[in-house]
Amino acid sequence: MVKMAGMFRPRRLDLSGFINTRVIRDHNKRMAIEQTEPERQALRYMIRNTSLPQRVRAQAQLQLSQMHPYTRPTQVKNRCVASGHGRSIVRAFRLNRFQFRMQAIAGELPGVQKASW
């Protein structure tokens, strides 16, 4: 387990923008998912493959359930890259609605302008 703990705490973060503990945790989850995705896909394939013996499928299911929770894709939450906020995120820009509005008004977002009619 000690070896696994180091995997989720990188020594050097390649983040930009606002950083708080939630953003760092989300970044670590994304990196862990990226590293373990081939293994998870292989285990899921083994579990669903009915031509394999039941014992092999059960072992694969046990291995998949014992993997660290950070390796599950459902653990990832979209967060604002400017403020770290976790709600009302505009996916195309990875900003929450308030930051999106402020940056759009300031003209910092390409192709976005405030509507007027």
N, C-alpha and C positions, 0 to 999 in steps of 0.2 A: 504494500500500500504506500510505502514511503516513495517508491519510484514513481507511482502514479501522481502523487501530490505535486511533484516538480513539473509535471507536464502541464498543469493548469496555472502555473505561476511563472510566466516568462520573465527572463531577466531584463529584457529590453522591450519596451512597448513601442509599436509603430502606429501610434494614434495621433490624430490632429484635432484641434478644437478643444472644447470643454472636457475636462476629465474629472470624474468623481468615481467613487467606488462602484457604483452601478454600471457605469460605462466600461470600466476596467473588467468587471465580472462578465459583462456581455461580450466583450472582446475576447476574453479567455474562452468562453463557451464557443464562440464562432471558430476560433483556432482549433479547439479540441474536436469539434464536429468535422472540420475539414481534414484533420489528420486521421480520424477513425472511421470516416465514411466508407471506404472500401471494405473494411472488416465487417462493419454493420451490414452492408449490402450482401456480403457473402453469407453471413449467418442467417439473414432473412431468407435468402434463396434456399439455403439448406432446410430451413424450417418448413417452407412451403412446398418443397420437392417431395412428392408422394412416392417417388420411386426409390428413395433412400430408406434404409431400415428405421424403424420407429426409435430405436435406441440412439442413433446418430442425430435424428431430428430433435429428440428430447435434450441431448447434450448441447446442441446448438442453441436451443431455446434457453437453457440454463446459463450458457455463456453470455447470451445477449441480455438476459435479465440482470446479470451480475456486473455489467459494464457500468462505468461511472455515469451518473445522471447528466453531467455536462456534455456527454457525447450524444445526447438525444436532440434531434433537430427541433423538437417542440419546446425546448428550453430557451431558444433564441427569441428575444423580444426586440422589436424595432425601437430604437432610441434616437432622439434628436442629436445630431453631431455638434450642434452649437451649444445646446444647453443641457443635454443629458436627460431631458424629460422623456417619459415613456408613454405619453398619451397624445392622441390627435396628431399622428405623424403623417406627413405627406410623403408617400413612399418614393416618388420620383426624385425628390430633393433631399430626403432623409432629414427633414426639419419638422418641428412641431408647428402648429398653425400660427402661433404668435411670431416665432422667429421667421417663418416663411413670409408673413405679412410685412414685418419690419425690413427684411432684406429685399423684398419685391419693391417696396416703396422707395428704398434707398437706391434701387437700380442695380443691385449686386447679383441678381439672378438672371442669366441670359434667357431671352425669349419670354420673359414674364413682365407684364405691366399691369398697373391697376386699371380695372375696368371703369369706363365712364361712358354714359349714353344719355 
